[in-house]
């Protein structure tokens, strides 16, 4: 995959994960919906550093994540507190059961 294709794939994946439309993201960073669409289609020739960093800030990802080839994951940040430890433990247990079922 070329860098442009990798950026296109990751931008769309991460934008959708955040629940943003192309228009939502465009408004937040000062671009047009058409420009976001072109980036996601790999048709935008030059995406300036200023806009790349703004996109990353809005999507809460590092710049390097936009250019990772073939990531098969979605970044997950967990804040652990006394109040949510039990909830996190239950989520982890369910996750491990799902992984166990997939191995069968």
FENLIN-V456896 format. One record per residue. N is the residue number from 1. OMEGA is omega in whole degrees, 0 to 359 (none if undefined). Layout:
BEGIN
N;OMEGA
N;OMEGA
END
This chain:
BEGIN
1;177
2;178
3;180
4;179
5;179
6;177
7;180
8;181
9;184
10;179
11;181
12;181
13;183
14;178
15;180
16;178
17;178
18;179
19;180
20;171
21;175
22;180
23;178
24;182
25;181
26;180
27;183
28;185
29;176
30;175
31;176
32;175
33;179
34;179
35;177
36;179
37;180
38;178
39;181
40;177
41;181
42;183
43;180
44;185
45;184
46;174
47;184
48;180
49;179
50;182
51;176
52;180
53;177
54;177
55;181
56;179
57;180
58;181
59;179
60;177
61;175
62;180
63;181
64;180
65;179
66;183
67;177
68;183
69;173
70;177
71;179
72;181
73;173
74;181
75;181
76;177
77;183
78;174
79;182
80;175
81;178
82;185
83;186
84;181
85;181
86;178
87;179
88;178
89;179
90;178
91;180
92;179
93;178
94;179
95;181
96;176
97;178
98;178
99;178
100;178
101;181
102;180
103;183
104;none
END
